[in-house]
């Protein structure tokens, strides 16, 4: 632990001295003098530091004191952060633990079930174990023993049991694999699934969320809510995701309180908490569930339910298909996913609903609309309800009260009578039985530097037409930007605006990248005056820095647009904590370098990265190619067995496959999929 803290200090840049130093930090002078790390400042004598141009003796003393303060802060920081080179052994142990859990976790419940059933039947069949015992048993006992033997025989011959034993054998065989992966592969897995590692670490250290607050520093939950959450179990047998402590608490809070608004700050995993609640209710006997959301996130819900659980989802959307799908859902059970607009025309079968989830709940803030009334009717049929919204609703009292009114009219009345402006703490206490919000700083003690999310959308009619025309035109660049041709009607534009709106509501700055100028023009038109400017290939270097400075100096929310090749390197934009990639790029390193504009030293917020992707489009095919690069990346890591290697090495391996060849293959694949005759190459 101490070694890890020391290692972190050695790696901290001089920029980390800015806060303890105070005003007029001599960044330029330090850079010119060649000082790069805080450790260098601590190690060099002050008189030597004062010889550097632009650094006086007084400044040198202040710098040295700042370095001492920074090191002291690290020494008193008990948070364990998993970092390459510093916690390799611990991270590998967590990798092994998580691997074992993923192998045997899904089998554990069934194994226990078979063990208990077999033990019970064996006990009932005891009179058959010996002639004397049989002779001394009464008729009823003999009948029970004979019946138990028959049931036990059927159990042993059951095809489901045979399949289970085969799964158990495969898991055991996989566990016996003697070749541990190189540490580079472990760290790559950590980058993709850091939540699983920190969850395992929390469990190992006995870290739990304070049930009095649920992880929120702003609100202490009432004693009766605390007692209910503590008593609420969470069955995760149908959940394939690993929950953080605060996510586990959030799911139990929703189940215990029956009807809640889950308002965690974006990036904390509201969706996985809702899916955990769905999985628990399914595992405990409920069969039918409903998710209502904007059309822009339907595809995301479908993918997340499949990725994070073993639940079956039904996309109830689209004229001609929705009624058929709804009937299948009614017969089979599972999670129906529909939009606010589609719900208006649905005749939902009278099935008991275990849970209704409403995503982007601020869409129903006006109770007088038909949309809100349809949702209210659905909620009334549900045993449990979760409204999801990343907007800090307590800052909008009227809207917040309306949402609470859907769930707890008694609390809504109390909120209306309270004066939130004079007593915000009292307002939050009133809402606490039905409202839970945690911020990053409250629950992410290790402050992971980046949370990446693939945002999948489905093309609407206008998108489909534009996309088909682009594929027919036979130019891959037209195809890649076709998802924005429909302007405001574009599913990608709509989702992008929603993400930027949520960032605005949280006071966050946004950096948006696209390869295409035309796409940035469309985005600028959609976002309006909140856009500070655009960085393109024609923007002179000095003007680029001026744009970044203007963007950074704005207090609160702002948006900066950039072509990914123009602004993806050479700029420091730590002021941005939300990055949006309008489309996937041909090379992983292109995206990595762009993200690194915000995800770098000096960034004091978690950076959220959203990649906008369209289902059934070239994005799917390009992602498959990027997946192949990722596999090659892993193979490269196995060969080198080092902790620090560059994504550019993978791009070098792929040099034989030129971008022109990749573009041609992607276009040909889309033309074949859509049945379009090629008119030209591109």
N, C-alpha and C positions, 0 to 999 in steps of 0.2 A: 504494500500500500504506500509506504513512504517512498520507495523507489519509483513508483508510478507518479507520485506527486512531483518528485524531483525531476523526473523525465519530462513531465508536462511543463515545468518552469523553464527548463533548458530550451524547449521548443517554442516558447511564446515570443512573438515578435515584439519589437519596441513599441508598436502601436498600443499594446496592452498597458503601457505605462501612462498613456494619455490621461486616463481618469484619475489615478492617484497623484499625478503630477499637477493637474489643474490647468489654469488658463495659460495661453501662449506656449503650448507644447512645441519644442524645437524639432519637428519631424524632418524638415528639409536639411537642417544642419547635421542631424544624426545620419541621415541617408548619405549625404556627401562624405561624411567621415567614415563610412563603411560599417557603422554599427547596425546590426540587424536583429539581435535578440535581447531580451531583458536581462538574460544571464550575463551577456557581455558587459552591460552597464554595471552590473553588480560586481563583476570581477575586476574591472579596470580601476586603477586608483583615480580619485577625483581630479588630482592635478594633471594627470595625463589626459583625462576626458576634457578638461578645460583648455587644452592646447588646440582642440579642434576649432576650426573656423565657425564662428557664430555661436559658440558655447562659452559662456563666462564661468568663473569659479562658482558664482551663486547658482547658475543654471545646472552645473555639474553636480553640486551638492543636492539640489532638488531632485535631479534625475536619480541619483544614488538612493535617496530616501524613498522615492517612488518605487524603485526596484525592491527595496527591503519590505515595503508595505505589501507589494504584490506577492512576494514570496511568502510572507506571513499569512496572507489570505488563503493561499493554496495549502499551507500547512494545517490550517484550521478547517479546511474543507474536507468533510468526511465522505463526500459523494464519490462513488467509484465510477469512473468513466472508462469504458473499454476502448483502448487505443492501440493501434499496431505498434509493435516493438516494445510496448510498456506492459501490456497485459496479455501477451500471447498465450501463456500457459493457462490462465484463467479462462480466456475466450475459447480455447480448444476444449477445455473441460465442459463448458456450457454447450458447445457444439455437440459433444458426445451425449450429454444429458438430453438435449433436445432431440437428437437423432433417435435415441432409445425411446423417448416418449412418443415420437411420431410413429415408430415401428409397433410398439405394444399398446399405446394408448387406446386406439380404436378397438383393440381386441380384449382389453381388460374387463369391460362390463360383461361381455358375453362369456368370457372364461369364468368369471365369478358366478354368473347365472348357471352355467353347466355344472360347476363345482357344487353349488348349493342343491341343485335338483338331483344330481347323481348321489350326493350324500344322503339326501332325504329318502330316495328310492332304495338305496343300499340298506339304510336302517330298517325300512319296512320289509325288506326281503330277508332279514336275518334268520327267520325260521327255516329257510332253505339251506342254511350253511352246514347243517349236520342232521343225521338221522334222528338222534335223541331229541334235539331241539324241535324238530318237526313233529315228533310223536307227542311231545309235551305241550304243543301249541293247540289252542282251541280252534274250532271251525272258522270263526270270524278272523282270527289272526292268520290262519292258513290262506284264507281267501284274499286278505290284504297283501300277503307276501307274494302269492301267485300273480296278482294284478300288478304289483310293483315290479316283479321280474319282467312281465310283458312290456310295461311302460319303459323300463330300463333298456330292454332289447330294442324297442323302437327308437329310443333316443340314440343308441349307439349306431343304428342303421340309418339315421336321419341324414339325407343329403346335405342339409344345412350344416350339420355337425361335421360332416366329412370336409366340406368346403372350409369351415372354420379351422379345422386341424391343418389343412393345407396352407392357409394363410399364416397360421402360427408357425408352421415349419419354415415357410419362406422368410418370415420375420426373424426367426432364430438364425437362419443361414446368413441373412444380411448382417445381423449383429456380429456374427463370427468373422466378418471380413477383417483380416489382420492388417491390411494396408491403410494406415491413417492418412487422411488427405494432407497435402502441404498446407502450411499456415496461410499461404496466400489465398487458397480456396476457402479456408475458414473465414477470412476477413471479407472475401467477396460475398459469402453467404450472409455474414453479419450486415453488410451494407444493404442487402435486400430484405433482411428479416430481423432488424435490430430489436424489434419489440419482443420477439421470442427469447432472445438472449437476456434482455433486461428483466423479463418476466421470470425466467429461470433464476437469475441472480437475486431478484426480490425474494423468491421462494427459499433459496439457499440461505439468505441472510435473515429470513423471518420478517422481511419488510412488509408492512400492511398499511392500508389507507386508514387514516383516522376516521372512524365511523361517526364521530360527532360532527364532522364537516364534510365528509365524502371526498376529501382532497381539496376543497375550496377554502381559501384563506378568508373569504369575505363573509361566509355564512356558517353559523353553527346550527346544525339540524336539531329540531325539537326532540326531547327524550323519547317520545313515543315512536317517532320515525326511526331514530337510532335503533331502538329495540326491535322494530319490525324488520329493518334491513339486516341486523345481526342474526335474526332468526330465519331469514330467507335463504334456503339452499339454492344452488345453481348447478343443474345437471348439464355438464359439458360433453356428454358422450356423443352427441351429434354435431359437435363443433370441432372443426379442424384447425381453427386459429388458436394461438396462444394469447391469452388476455393479460394485459398489464393489471396491476392491482386496482387502479382507479377505474379501469374498464369493467373489471369483475364487480366492483362496487356499484357502478352505474347500472349494470344489468340487474343486479339484485334490488337496487333502489326502485327501478321501473316495475319489477315484478311485485315487490312488497307494497308499493303505493298504488298499484293498479292503473292509474291514469296520470301521466306526467309529461312535462316539457323537458327534454334533455337538450340543454343549450350550450354544451361545451364549445370552446373556441375551435375554429376550424383547424383540422389537422390532428385532433386528439382521438378520432375514431368513433364518432357517434354511430356510424353505420354498423361497425362490428359489435357495438354494445346492443344495438337493436336486434341484430342477428343472433347474438348470444341469448337474448330473451326469447326469441322465436324458437331456437333450438331447445331451450329448457322446456318450454311449453309443449313442444312436439314430443320430446322424450317422456314427458309425464302425461301423455294421453290426448292432448288437443290435436286436432287434425287440420283445421282450416284457418288460414291467416290472410291478411290483406295489407299490401303496401300501396299507398297513393303518393305520387311524386310528379314533378314536372317531366315533360317528355324528354328533356335534355339529359336526365339522369336515369332513365329507365334501363338503358343498356348496362349502366354501371351497377344498378341493383341486381340485375340478372347475373352478371359476372361475379359480383361479390358474394352473393348467396351460394353460388356454385363453388367459389374458391375457398370460402371460409367455413362452410358447413356441408353436411350431407343431405340437406333439405332439398326438396324438389320445388322449382319455381315455374310459374305459368305467366307468360307475357300476354296479358289481356288487352290487346290494342289492335287497331286496324279493322276497318269495315269488312264484313264477310268472314272474318276469322275469330273475332273476339268472343262471340257467343259460343262457338264450338269449344274454344279453349276454356271458357268459363264453365261450361258443362263438364269438361274433363276434370277441371279443378274440383268441382262439386263432387264428382264421383270418387276421385282418387285422393283428394286432400293434398295440402301443400301450401305454398305461398303464392298468392295471386298478386301480380304487379300491374298496376294501371296508372293512368294519368288523371289529373283533375278534370280535364275536359271529357275523357272517355267515361269516367265514373258517372257523369250526368246522364248518359244514355244506357247505362248498364242496368239490367234487371238481376241483381245479385241474388242467387238462390238463398232460401232461408236456412242456411247452415249456421250453427253456433260458431262465432269467431273467437278464437283464442286470443288473438292480438291484432290490432289495427295500428299500422305505422304510417304516419303522415310526414313525409320529408319536405324540407323547405316550407315549414308550417306557416311562415309569414304570408304565404299565398292565400291563406284563409283568414287574414286579420279582419276583413270586413264581413261581419256575420250576416249582412243583408243580401249578399250575393248568392246566386244559385250554386256556385262552386262551394261556398262555405256550408250552405244548407245540405248539400249532398254528402259532404264529409261528416257533418254532424249526425246525419241519419245513420251513416256507417259506424261511427263511433259508438252510438247508442246500442248497437248490436254486439259490440266487442266486450269480452271479459276484461281485457287489458288494452290500454291505448298509450302509444308513445308519439308525441309530437317532437320532431327534430328541427332545430334551427340554430345556426352558428351566430346569428345576429345577437348582440348584447341587448336583449329585449327589455331589460330593466331600465334602459335609457329611454324607452318609448312606452310610457306608462299606459296610455290608452290601448295601444296594440297589444301590449303584454297582458293587460287585464282581459281583453277579449279572448285571447288564446286560453288563458286559465279558465275562463268561463265555459269553454267547451268541456272541460274536464271536472272542475270543481266550482260550481256556481257560488258556493258558500265562501270560498276563498276570494273569488272575483268581487263579491259584495264587500268583503273586508278590505280589499285593496282599493276599491273606489272610495271607501270612507277614510282611508289613511292619506296622509300628506307626505308623499314620497320625497318631495323636495326638501322638507325639513328633517325627515327621519328615514334616510335610505336604508339604514340597518334594520329598522322596524319593518319597512316594506319588504325586505328580503326575508325576514323571519316569518312574515305572514305567508309568503309564497313558498317557503321551503318545503312543505309537504308535497308540492306538486311541481317544483322547479329546481333543477340541479344544473349548475354551470361551473366548470373548472377551466382555468387558464393554463397555458403552457407552463408558466413559472410555478404554478401550484403543484403540478403533478409530474412533470418531467424533470426530475432532479438532476439527471445527467445531461439535460438539454441536448438531445441529438441535433446535430447541425443541419440535417436535411430530412424532410419527409417527402417522398416522391409518390405521386398518385397518377395513374393512367385514367383519364376521364373519357369514357366511351360514350359516344352519342350515336343515334340512328338517323340516317338521312330521311328528311321529309320529301314530299312530292317535288318541290322546287329543286332541292338538292339532288334528287335522283335524276331529274332531267338534265341538270347542268353536268352531273358526273357522266352520264351516258354520252352526252355530246362531246365531252372532253376525251373519253376513251375512243369514241369514233373518230375524233380528229387525229388521233395517233401521236400525241406528244405528251410524254410523261410529266413534263412540268405543268401543263394544263391540268392533267389528271390530279397531281398532288395538291393543287390549289382550288380544285373544283368545289370543295366543301365550303368555300366562302363566296362563290359566285352569286348565290341567292341573296346576299346582303343580309338585311334584318331577318329574313325568313330562314336563314341558314341555321341548322342545329348547332354547328360549331360556334357561330357568332352568338347565339342565344346562351349557350353554356358559358362562353367566355365572359359575357356581360354579367351573368349571375355570379361567377367567381370574383370578378372585379367589384361588383356591388357588395359582396360579403367582405372583401378586403377593405372597401371604403367604410363599411359599418364598424369595422374593427380598427380603423385608423392606420391601416398598413399600406405601404408603398408597393407598387407592382411593376415588374419588368417583363415585357412581352416580346418574344422573339419569333420571327418568321424568316424563312429563306427568301420570301417573295415581297417585293415592294407593293404589289397590287393588294396582297392580303393585308398589309399594314394600313393601306389607305382605307380598306373596308373596316378594319378594326377601329381606326381613328374616327371614322364617321359614326360608328356605333357608340363610341365612348364619349365623344364630344370634348368639351373644354377641360375635362379632367386630365387629358393627355398633355404633358409638358412639351413633348416634341418627339421627333423621329431621328434615329441615327441610321443613315444609309451609306452606301459606298461612295456617294458624292459629298458626304459631310466631311469637311476638313478636320484633321486631328484636333486642332485647337477648339473648334466649334463643338466637337464631341465632348471634350472635357467641360466646356461651358454648360452644355446641356445637362451633364451629370451633376455639376455643381448646383445648377438651378433646381434640378429635381431633388437633390439631397437637402437643400436648404428649406424646402417647403415643409411647414409644420403639419404633420399628419399625412393623409392619403394623397397620392399622386400616381400617375402612370407614365412610364417611359417606354417608347416603342423602339425596336432595333432590328435591322436585318442581322441575321445570326452570323453571317460572315464579316459584317462590318463592326458590330459591337460585341461579338462573341469572344474577342481577345483584346487585351490591352487596357480595358477599363475596369475601375474599381467602383462598384455600385453597392456598397454594403448597406446603404439606406434602404434598399429593397429587400423585403423578406418574403415576397411572393413572386415566383417566376412562372410564366406561362409559355409553353412551347406550342405554337399554333399547328405544327405538323411534325411528324418524326423525320429525322435527318438520315442521310445515307450512312454516316459514320457515327458510332457512339462518341468518339472524341469530340465531334462538333458540338454535341449536346452538353457533354461534360464541361467543355471550356466555357460555353455560354452560362451554364449554371454557376460556374466558379466566379463569375462577375459579382454575384451576391453572396455565394457560399464560400467565404474566405475569412482570413484573420481580420478581426475588427467587427465582425457581425455578431451582434448580441441578441439576436432573435433566431428561433428556429426558422429555417428557410423552407417554405412549402413550394414544391415544384409540381406543376400540373401539365401533363402532356395531353393535348386534345387529339382524340382518335375517333375515326368513324368506322362503325361496324360494317362489314361486307364492302370494303373498299380497298384501295391500294395500301392503306395504313396497315391492314391485317397482314398483307403479303410482305410489306417492308419490315414489319415487326418480326415476322418469321425469319427474315434474313438477319436482322439484328440479333435474334436468338441464336442463330448459327454462329455469329461472331462471339456471343457470350460463351458458347460451348468451346470455341477455339480458345477464348481467353482462359477458361478453366484448364484446358489441356496445356497451354503455355505455362500457366502457374504451376502445374504438376511437374513440368520439366525443370523449371528454374528453382522452385522451392524457396522463394524469397517473399518477404512480407511487403516489399515496396516495388511495384512494377507499374509500368505506364500503359494506359489504354492504347497509346499510339503504337505499341508493339503489335497489338492485334490488328490495327489498321494496316501495318506493314505486311503482316501475313496475308492480308486480303488484297494486297496491291495487284496480284495477278488478276483479280476480278475488278476491272475498272468500273468507275461510276457509269460509263457509257454502256458497258455490258449489263450491269445491274439494272439500269433504266430500261434497256431493251427487254430484258427478261420480265421485269415487273409489268411493263405495258402489254407484252404478249400474253402474260397470265391473266390480266384483267380482260383483255379482248376475248380470250377463250372462255373465261367464266361467264361473260355477258353475251357471248355469241355474236360478237361484233367482228366483221371482216376488216382486217388491217388495211388502212389507206395509205399510211406512210410510217416510217420508223422514227424513233425519237428517243 
